[in-house]
């Protein structure tokens, strides 16, 4: 590490011809170099200190020093730190460019300032420790005579608005303030001759207001005669501390009151939460019980109506009866689907729904969903298409749950798409390696403000829609829960009057890498 600067003081008048003889005889490190930076002469002291990494003497001065010497006509001073025999040495170099008959010559002489540097560092440490010690001195050091008249006073700042501590001299301690009892400590009186410690003393300020100190004092007696001579003591300014303690006490009281209120509120909330959990549990149990109780007779109704509709045991007479049986069959299947959705929601809320993962091709599941919804789409003259990318991957997932998700999304898309509309289901692999199934329609669309409510069970985007479109509002919430069981996510983009796009995103760890 080195620093150098031009030195405009002094002059060098000795001729270059005598430089080598003078330099080599000095005890200080000296070098003589040409304007090319190559060292021509150097004494033993210089060679012992400045060496190359291979141990040989330095042959050139540094390019930075050479550049500085070329630019400056005045001597240059340089400070440099080197390590010699494991000890850090500080050298001060003085470098000059001398003119001679054969051209300019560069000369450098170094002084060892290690001891000076170490002394300065030691003095700095001593000063730092002294400052630390002084910072621990009491705010006020005082001495009184036998009548409590102040005869000596030293302070950093006692906040009395008195210009100098000397102005306290000659005034009684009892005149400039008053002692107050605190914490069982008895304050001193004019007749006190015993030591006292940490007694509150209120110093009255001439400009108004007061400062509060903790004073401690010990009696002083004549060493020879033993007569009482007064007190010596010190004081610590505790004005801010006491004010802070008072504020803290007020805050603590407020906090205790707030904590009491908060505890009572938490108790009420815990009771309400317990009631809500009990009600939710009762609701789930009720729905599960009703669902199972309804499914048994409903399956019988579906079975009998299917037999009657297909006339498995022969004609049933009038054609209207066959149509009625078909209507009963369709309504029964629809009701069974609703009951199954409700039971699935109950299982999901209870944490009983599990993923049975298998390796399968999801494009076949998509095709099956298309076939299942094709008749419903055909009745509304809706175009139902699929677009499966070539890189659409094989999945490790629950195929039955994927089928359920696809049917829910396609059913919603067909339901909320007007006559002559279009519904497309596609599959592709994202740049992040995820498998994405997308259902897009150009139906009535959803207001973005209502999308979140659609993901809550038994909710629809607009209650008025429930009068035009059948359904319980379980499709999207159930689908989101099922995709989240796979570690994936459900994404919805929609605009009123434009259409809706819903994406099922399976994470990369559900994708077969082959």
WOURMO-V560043 format. One record per residue. N is the residue number from 1. PHI is phi in whole degrees, 0 to 359 (999 if undefined). D_CENTER is the distance of its C-alpha to the mean C-alpha in whole Angstrom. Layout:
n:N phi:PHI d_center:D_CENTER
n:N phi:PHI d_center:D_CENTER
This chain:
n:1 phi:999 d_center:39
n:2 phi:211 d_center:42
n:3 phi:222 d_center:42
n:4 phi:221 d_center:45
n:5 phi:213 d_center:47
n:6 phi:290 d_center:50
n:7 phi:243 d_center:53
n:8 phi:273 d_center:55
n:9 phi:272 d_center:57
n:10 phi:83 d_center:60
n:11 phi:212 d_center:63
n:12 phi:237 d_center:64
n:13 phi:245 d_center:67
n:14 phi:285 d_center:69
n:15 phi:286 d_center:70
n:16 phi:301 d_center:68
n:17 phi:297 d_center:71
n:18 phi:262 d_center:70
n:19 phi:297 d_center:67
n:20 phi:300 d_center:67
n:21 phi:297 d_center:69
n:22 phi:291 d_center:67
n:23 phi:292 d_center:64
n:24 phi:293 d_center:65
n:25 phi:270 d_center:66
n:26 phi:278 d_center:63
n:27 phi:276 d_center:61
n:28 phi:286 d_center:58
n:29 phi:298 d_center:56
n:30 phi:222 d_center:58
n:31 phi:224 d_center:58
n:32 phi:229 d_center:60
n:33 phi:225 d_center:59
n:34 phi:276 d_center:60
n:35 phi:291 d_center:59
n:36 phi:275 d_center:57
n:37 phi:91 d_center:55
n:38 phi:282 d_center:57
n:39 phi:284 d_center:58
n:40 phi:270 d_center:62
n:41 phi:224 d_center:62
n:42 phi:203 d_center:60
n:43 phi:273 d_center:61
n:44 phi:296 d_center:60
n:45 phi:299 d_center:58
n:46 phi:291 d_center:56
n:47 phi:292 d_center:56
n:48 phi:288 d_center:55
n:49 phi:265 d_center:51
n:50 phi:261 d_center:51
n:51 phi:229 d_center:51
n:52 phi:281 d_center:49
n:53 phi:296 d_center:47
n:54 phi:274 d_center:50
n:55 phi:94 d_center:52
n:56 phi:278 d_center:55
n:57 phi:300 d_center:55
n:58 phi:294 d_center:53
n:59 phi:254 d_center:55
n:60 phi:223 d_center:53
n:61 phi:280 d_center:51
n:62 phi:293 d_center:48
n:63 phi:302 d_center:48
n:64 phi:294 d_center:46
n:65 phi:294 d_center:48
n:66 phi:300 d_center:51
n:67 phi:296 d_center:50
n:68 phi:294 d_center:49
n:69 phi:293 d_center:53
n:70 phi:293 d_center:54
n:71 phi:278 d_center:53
n:72 phi:250 d_center:54
n:73 phi:268 d_center:57
n:74 phi:267 d_center:56
n:75 phi:301 d_center:55
n:76 phi:241 d_center:51
n:77 phi:259 d_center:50
n:78 phi:226 d_center:47
n:79 phi:250 d_center:45
n:80 phi:220 d_center:44
n:81 phi:249 d_center:42
n:82 phi:227 d_center:44
n:83 phi:247 d_center:44
n:84 phi:234 d_center:47
n:85 phi:54 d_center:48
n:86 phi:81 d_center:45
n:87 phi:244 d_center:45
n:88 phi:283 d_center:43
n:89 phi:245 d_center:46
n:90 phi:248 d_center:45
n:91 phi:242 d_center:48
n:92 phi:248 d_center:49
n:93 phi:256 d_center:51
n:94 phi:239 d_center:53
n:95 phi:241 d_center:54
n:96 phi:217 d_center:57
n:97 phi:253 d_center:59
n:98 phi:252 d_center:63
n:99 phi:268 d_center:65
n:100 phi:219 d_center:68
n:101 phi:295 d_center:71
n:102 phi:267 d_center:70
n:103 phi:121 d_center:66
n:104 phi:286 d_center:63
n:105 phi:230 d_center:62
n:106 phi:256 d_center:58
n:107 phi:233 d_center:59
n:108 phi:227 d_center:56
n:109 phi:233 d_center:56
n:110 phi:247 d_center:53
n:111 phi:248 d_center:53
n:112 phi:278 d_center:51
n:113 phi:250 d_center:49
n:114 phi:299 d_center:47
n:115 phi:296 d_center:49
n:116 phi:298 d_center:48
n:117 phi:296 d_center:45
n:118 phi:295 d_center:44
n:119 phi:296 d_center:46
n:120 phi:296 d_center:44
n:121 phi:296 d_center:41
n:122 phi:295 d_center:42
n:123 phi:297 d_center:43
n:124 phi:298 d_center:40
n:125 phi:295 d_center:39
n:126 phi:298 d_center:42
n:127 phi:296 d_center:41
n:128 phi:298 d_center:37
n:129 phi:293 d_center:38
n:130 phi:295 d_center:41
n:131 phi:297 d_center:38
n:132 phi:296 d_center:36
n:133 phi:294 d_center:39
n:134 phi:296 d_center:40
n:135 phi:291 d_center:37
n:136 phi:268 d_center:38
n:137 phi:293 d_center:41
n:138 phi:302 d_center:42
n:139 phi:295 d_center:42
n:140 phi:212 d_center:45
n:141 phi:243 d_center:48
n:142 phi:220 d_center:52
n:143 phi:212 d_center:55
n:144 phi:238 d_center:58
n:145 phi:266 d_center:62
n:146 phi:292 d_center:64
n:147 phi:263 d_center:63
n:148 phi:67 d_center:60
n:149 phi:278 d_center:60
n:150 phi:288 d_center:57
n:151 phi:251 d_center:59
n:152 phi:205 d_center:56
n:153 phi:210 d_center:52
n:154 phi:230 d_center:49
n:155 phi:210 d_center:46
n:156 phi:277 d_center:43
n:157 phi:191 d_center:42
n:158 phi:263 d_center:44
n:159 phi:65 d_center:43
n:160 phi:265 d_center:47
n:161 phi:66 d_center:48
n:162 phi:271 d_center:50
n:163 phi:298 d_center:51
n:164 phi:227 d_center:51
n:165 phi:295 d_center:51
n:166 phi:297 d_center:55
n:167 phi:288 d_center:56
n:168 phi:282 d_center:55
n:169 phi:298 d_center:58
n:170 phi:92 d_center:61
n:171 phi:253 d_center:59
n:172 phi:285 d_center:59
n:173 phi:299 d_center:55
n:174 phi:282 d_center:57
n:175 phi:274 d_center:57
n:176 phi:269 d_center:54
n:177 phi:185 d_center:52
n:178 phi:215 d_center:52
n:179 phi:277 d_center:51
n:180 phi:229 d_center:50
n:181 phi:290 d_center:50
n:182 phi:200 d_center:46
n:183 phi:55 d_center:45
n:184 phi:76 d_center:49
n:185 phi:267 d_center:50
n:186 phi:278 d_center:53
n:187 phi:287 d_center:53
n:188 phi:287 d_center:56
n:189 phi:239 d_center:59
n:190 phi:298 d_center:61
n:191 phi:262 d_center:63
n:192 phi:294 d_center:60
n:193 phi:232 d_center:61
n:194 phi:257 d_center:58
n:195 phi:297 d_center:55
n:196 phi:220 d_center:52
n:197 phi:218 d_center:48
n:198 phi:51 d_center:45
n:199 phi:261 d_center:47
n:200 phi:292 d_center:46
n:201 phi:229 d_center:48
n:202 phi:261 d_center:47
n:203 phi:268 d_center:48
n:204 phi:275 d_center:49
n:205 phi:270 d_center:48
n:206 phi:301 d_center:51
n:207 phi:275 d_center:49
n:208 phi:106 d_center:48
n:209 phi:85 d_center:46
n:210 phi:207 d_center:45
n:211 phi:238 d_center:43
n:212 phi:245 d_center:43
n:213 phi:234 d_center:43
n:214 phi:261 d_center:44
n:215 phi:261 d_center:47
n:216 phi:230 d_center:48
n:217 phi:209 d_center:52
n:218 phi:231 d_center:55
n:219 phi:287 d_center:58
n:220 phi:247 d_center:60
n:221 phi:239 d_center:64
n:222 phi:295 d_center:66
n:223 phi:294 d_center:66
n:224 phi:265 d_center:70
n:225 phi:274 d_center:71
n:226 phi:80 d_center:68
n:227 phi:284 d_center:68
n:228 phi:290 d_center:65
n:229 phi:245 d_center:64
n:230 phi:135 d_center:61
n:231 phi:233 d_center:57
n:232 phi:240 d_center:54
n:233 phi:195 d_center:51
n:234 phi:220 d_center:47
n:235 phi:221 d_center:45
n:236 phi:245 d_center:41
n:237 phi:288 d_center:40
n:238 phi:241 d_center:38
n:239 phi:301 d_center:38
n:240 phi:293 d_center:34
n:241 phi:295 d_center:34
n:242 phi:293 d_center:36
n:243 phi:296 d_center:35
n:244 phi:295 d_center:31
n:245 phi:296 d_center:33
n:246 phi:294 d_center:35
n:247 phi:297 d_center:32
n:248 phi:297 d_center:30
n:249 phi:297 d_center:33
n:250 phi:295 d_center:33
n:251 phi:297 d_center:29
n:252 phi:297 d_center:30
n:253 phi:296 d_center:33
n:254 phi:297 d_center:31
n:255 phi:295 d_center:28
n:256 phi:297 d_center:31
n:257 phi:295 d_center:32
n:258 phi:296 d_center:29
n:259 phi:296 d_center:28
n:260 phi:298 d_center:32
n:261 phi:296 d_center:32
n:262 phi:295 d_center:28
n:263 phi:297 d_center:30
n:264 phi:296 d_center:33
n:265 phi:295 d_center:31
n:266 phi:299 d_center:29
n:267 phi:297 d_center:32
n:268 phi:295 d_center:34
n:269 phi:294 d_center:31
n:270 phi:298 d_center:31
n:271 phi:296 d_center:35
n:272 phi:294 d_center:34
n:273 phi:294 d_center:32
n:274 phi:297 d_center:34
n:275 phi:295 d_center:37
n:276 phi:295 d_center:35
n:277 phi:296 d_center:34
n:278 phi:297 d_center:38
n:279 phi:294 d_center:39
n:280 phi:294 d_center:37
n:281 phi:296 d_center:38
n:282 phi:296 d_center:42
n:283 phi:297 d_center:41
n:284 phi:296 d_center:40
n:285 phi:297 d_center:43
n:286 phi:295 d_center:45
n:287 phi:297 d_center:44
n:288 phi:297 d_center:45
n:289 phi:295 d_center:48
n:290 phi:297 d_center:49
n:291 phi:300 d_center:48
n:292 phi:293 d_center:50
n:293 phi:293 d_center:53
n:294 phi:282 d_center:53
n:295 phi:294 d_center:53
n:296 phi:296 d_center:56
n:297 phi:291 d_center:58
n:298 phi:293 d_center:57
n:299 phi:298 d_center:57
n:300 phi:295 d_center:61
n:301 phi:299 d_center:61
n:302 phi:298 d_center:60
n:303 phi:297 d_center:62
n:304 phi:295 d_center:65
n:305 phi:293 d_center:64
n:306 phi:294 d_center:64
n:307 phi:298 d_center:67
n:308 phi:292 d_center:69
n:309 phi:295 d_center:67
n:310 phi:274 d_center:68
n:311 phi:52 d_center:71
n:312 phi:296 d_center:71
n:313 phi:253 d_center:74
n:314 phi:110 d_center:76
n:315 phi:300 d_center:76
n:316 phi:257 d_center:75
n:317 phi:103 d_center:78
n:318 phi:294 d_center:77
n:319 phi:298 d_center:74
n:320 phi:299 d_center:72
n:321 phi:296 d_center:71
n:322 phi:294 d_center:70
n:323 phi:295 d_center:68
n:324 phi:298 d_center:67
n:325 phi:297 d_center:66
n:326 phi:295 d_center:64
n:327 phi:295 d_center:62
n:328 phi:299 d_center:61
n:329 phi:298 d_center:60
n:330 phi:296 d_center:57
n:331 phi:295 d_center:56
n:332 phi:298 d_center:56
n:333 phi:296 d_center:54
n:334 phi:297 d_center:52
n:335 phi:296 d_center:51
n:336 phi:296 d_center:51
n:337 phi:297 d_center:48
n:338 phi:296 d_center:46
n:339 phi:298 d_center:47
n:340 phi:298 d_center:45
n:341 phi:297 d_center:42
n:342 phi:297 d_center:42
n:343 phi:295 d_center:42
n:344 phi:294 d_center:40
n:345 phi:298 d_center:37
n:346 phi:299 d_center:38
n:347 phi:297 d_center:38
n:348 phi:295 d_center:34
n:349 phi:294 d_center:33
n:350 phi:274 d_center:35
n:351 phi:72 d_center:33
n:352 phi:260 d_center:36
n:353 phi:279 d_center:36
n:354 phi:240 d_center:36
n:355 phi:262 d_center:36
n:356 phi:259 d_center:39
n:357 phi:280 d_center:38
n:358 phi:222 d_center:41
n:359 phi:270 d_center:41
n:360 phi:205 d_center:43
n:361 phi:268 d_center:43
n:362 phi:292 d_center:41
n:363 phi:297 d_center:44
n:364 phi:291 d_center:47
n:365 phi:295 d_center:45
n:366 phi:297 d_center:44
n:367 phi:298 d_center:48
n:368 phi:295 d_center:49
n:369 phi:296 d_center:46
n:370 phi:299 d_center:48
n:371 phi:296 d_center:52
n:372 phi:292 d_center:51
n:373 phi:263 d_center:50
n:374 phi:297 d_center:53
n:375 phi:294 d_center:55
n:376 phi:297 d_center:53
n:377 phi:292 d_center:52
n:378 phi:297 d_center:56
n:379 phi:297 d_center:57
n:380 phi:259 d_center:55
n:381 phi:56 d_center:55
n:382 phi:259 d_center:52
n:383 phi:281 d_center:51
n:384 phi:245 d_center:49
n:385 phi:239 d_center:48
n:386 phi:230 d_center:46
n:387 phi:220 d_center:44
n:388 phi:258 d_center:43
n:389 phi:290 d_center:42
n:390 phi:296 d_center:43
n:391 phi:267 d_center:40
n:392 phi:297 d_center:39
n:393 phi:274 d_center:38
n:394 phi:283 d_center:40
n:395 phi:248 d_center:37
n:396 phi:253 d_center:36
n:397 phi:204 d_center:36
n:398 phi:269 d_center:38
n:399 phi:297 d_center:41
n:400 phi:297 d_center:42
n:401 phi:286 d_center:39
n:402 phi:296 d_center:39
n:403 phi:300 d_center:42
n:404 phi:296 d_center:41
n:405 phi:295 d_center:38
n:406 phi:296 d_center:40
n:407 phi:297 d_center:43
n:408 phi:300 d_center:41
n:409 phi:291 d_center:40
n:410 phi:294 d_center:43
n:411 phi:298 d_center:45
n:412 phi:297 d_center:42
n:413 phi:298 d_center:43
n:414 phi:293 d_center:47
n:415 phi:298 d_center:47
n:416 phi:259 d_center:45
n:417 phi:252 d_center:47
n:418 phi:288 d_center:50
n:419 phi:305 d_center:53
n:420 phi:84 d_center:53
n:421 phi:280 d_center:50
n:422 phi:220 d_center:48
n:423 phi:232 d_center:45
n:424 phi:231 d_center:44
n:425 phi:244 d_center:42
n:426 phi:225 d_center:40
n:427 phi:218 d_center:39
n:428 phi:206 d_center:37
n:429 phi:258 d_center:34
n:430 phi:281 d_center:31
n:431 phi:301 d_center:30
n:432 phi:274 d_center:27
n:433 phi:85 d_center:30
n:434 phi:275 d_center:30
n:435 phi:263 d_center:33
n:436 phi:237 d_center:33
n:437 phi:252 d_center:36
n:438 phi:238 d_center:36
n:439 phi:244 d_center:39
n:440 phi:236 d_center:40
n:441 phi:223 d_center:42
n:442 phi:248 d_center:44
n:443 phi:277 d_center:44
n:444 phi:288 d_center:43
n:445 phi:76 d_center:40
n:446 phi:227 d_center:37
n:447 phi:293 d_center:35
n:448 phi:301 d_center:32
n:449 phi:290 d_center:31
n:450 phi:258 d_center:33
n:451 phi:297 d_center:31
n:452 phi:296 d_center:29
n:453 phi:293 d_center:32
n:454 phi:296 d_center:34
n:455 phi:272 d_center:31
n:456 phi:261 d_center:32
n:457 phi:303 d_center:35
n:458 phi:65 d_center:39
n:459 phi:248 d_center:37
n:460 phi:234 d_center:39
n:461 phi:301 d_center:38
n:462 phi:215 d_center:41
n:463 phi:302 d_center:43
n:464 phi:294 d_center:46
n:465 phi:293 d_center:45
n:466 phi:295 d_center:46
n:467 phi:276 d_center:50
n:468 phi:257 d_center:50
n:469 phi:233 d_center:48
n:470 phi:285 d_center:48
n:471 phi:136 d_center:45
n:472 phi:255 d_center:43
n:473 phi:78 d_center:40
n:474 phi:261 d_center:39
n:475 phi:301 d_center:39
n:476 phi:292 d_center:35
n:477 phi:301 d_center:33
n:478 phi:294 d_center:35
n:479 phi:296 d_center:34
n:480 phi:298 d_center:31
n:481 phi:297 d_center:31
n:482 phi:291 d_center:33
n:483 phi:289 d_center:31
n:484 phi:290 d_center:28
n:485 phi:299 d_center:30
n:486 phi:272 d_center:30
n:487 phi:82 d_center:26
n:488 phi:259 d_center:27
n:489 phi:210 d_center:26
n:490 phi:250 d_center:29
n:491 phi:240 d_center:28
n:492 phi:230 d_center:31
n:493 phi:235 d_center:32
n:494 phi:204 d_center:35
n:495 phi:212 d_center:37
n:496 phi:299 d_center:40
n:497 phi:78 d_center:43
n:498 phi:250 d_center:41
n:499 phi:139 d_center:40
n:500 phi:224 d_center:38
n:501 phi:235 d_center:36
n:502 phi:238 d_center:34
n:503 phi:241 d_center:32
n:504 phi:260 d_center:32
n:505 phi:248 d_center:30
n:506 phi:269 d_center:30
n:507 phi:295 d_center:27
n:508 phi:298 d_center:29
n:509 phi:286 d_center:29
n:510 phi:263 d_center:32
n:511 phi:258 d_center:34
n:512 phi:288 d_center:37
n:513 phi:289 d_center:36
n:514 phi:284 d_center:40
